[in-house]
Amino acid sequence: MGDSQYSFSLTTFSPSGKLVQIEHALTAVGSGQTSLGIKAANGVVIATEKKLPSILVDEASVQKIQCLTPNIGVVYSGMGPDFRVLVRKSRKQAEQYHRLYKEPIPVTQLVRETAAVMQEFTQSGGVRPFGVSLLVAGYDDNGPQLYQVDPSGSYFSWKASAMGKNVSNAKTFLEKRYTDDMELDDAVHTAILTLKEGFEGQISGKNIEIGIIGTDKKFRVLTPAEIEDYLAEVE
Amino acid sequence: MSNSVIEVPPKGGFSFDLCKRNEMLAKKGVNPPSFRKTGTTIVGLVFQDGVILGADTRATEGPIVCDKNCEKIHYMAPNIYCCGAGTAADTEAVTDMVSSQLQLHRYHTGRESRVVTALTLLKRHLFNYQGYVSAALVLGGVDVTGPHLHTIYPHGSTDTLPFATMGSGSLAAMAVFESKYKEGLTRNEGIELVTEAICSGIFNDLGSGSNVDVCVITKGGKEYLRNHLQPNPRTYTNSKGYSFPKKTEVLLTKIIPLKEKVEIIEGGDAMEE
């Protein structure tokens, strides 16, 4: 392919108009563990598989879903260490916004600033794009919101979305199951069913992670026990 | 890249380049505006279940009371509060900044903030500015290691005490504490003692006045009692309102409108010299 001659440098366009490094970054995301998000009428749920490399790993120490502000949470597909860096930067930006304007940062603003950081790393020298796509879930004055941010720095608002290994099956499933007037609990069930679709092995409260935010505007990650309860309801 | 020489102070710290100019201006009688100082009586004490902080509510600008009911007990973390004396802007900015840093720290560690963390962040900042950030603070809170109370001086030194007072009214308040404080006070005894100490500052110090704010912090949570006591109400207001004497009577009103005559000429030549 003619493209491959231009794939060495991030900051050089290929003749077809693509930045090949970003395409590769998206591939890295596509081979990451499945994660998805669903926006309900009264909240948002984000979930991800938590497949650990070995049974010896202490799964309680792995937290894939993180809180950025009390009312905004985020999950990823792709490279974990890149995710940690982005979470750190986003938290700092949210805090700086709060210090300056004395209001909690709106979800769109935080997404925009995070996307700007990711874009910076596609137009600078000596750096590589982040190998993660983020699903940002938040609840502010504009109601529940779900955004997906890609390694290129582009972001979209979704009613329901999935990323990672099983993305096409997951999205088809979500398209069939999604309704505009879903309640948060229904959304959690749908999220679990979607994860179950492509899950290898036995799904349990210990190998998936779910984060929800409701009308109370407090983002929280469900405990394994709570996830088991939802799993039992779904069976 | 700019070519001009920009006087940039080294990382952190103030640039004192304008001091000579200010001195010269002061000699000529042009004084800089006076800034708002809190004057203040602020206190804190440790009781059996936690910490109680107290403060008066007067803010002064030189000899004038500029705020009769300001808030001197600042939020640092859900379990840590800080009273501030000195220059109001400095205390507010410094507590705001450290509160922000504590929030980020909480996200990164996933744990409740500790009082010593807030203490160290504050004292490092104040020491860096060599006392020019005029903030004298009483920091109190309850964390996993127990209840803590500290005082922080503008130059960055700190004390850890069972009871503490700061501000211009600190001597009046300390007199009350020294005579009446004992270990193992109950919540109500503690609030009463704090209120008494602040009142002593309010009535005996010109820099303190108006109302008493109290904040009780325990392991279970915090109670911010804003204006817990109001010993200085405005009592002598006329309930009928005020009527001012009539001004000079108006005998005659005559309005002459000014008519502007504007002639619009169409076409015409361009402006001549």
Interface residues (C-beta under 8 A of the other chain):
Chain A: C67 L68 R88 R91 K92 E95 Q96 H98 R99
Chain B: D96 M97 S100 Q103 L104 Y107 H108
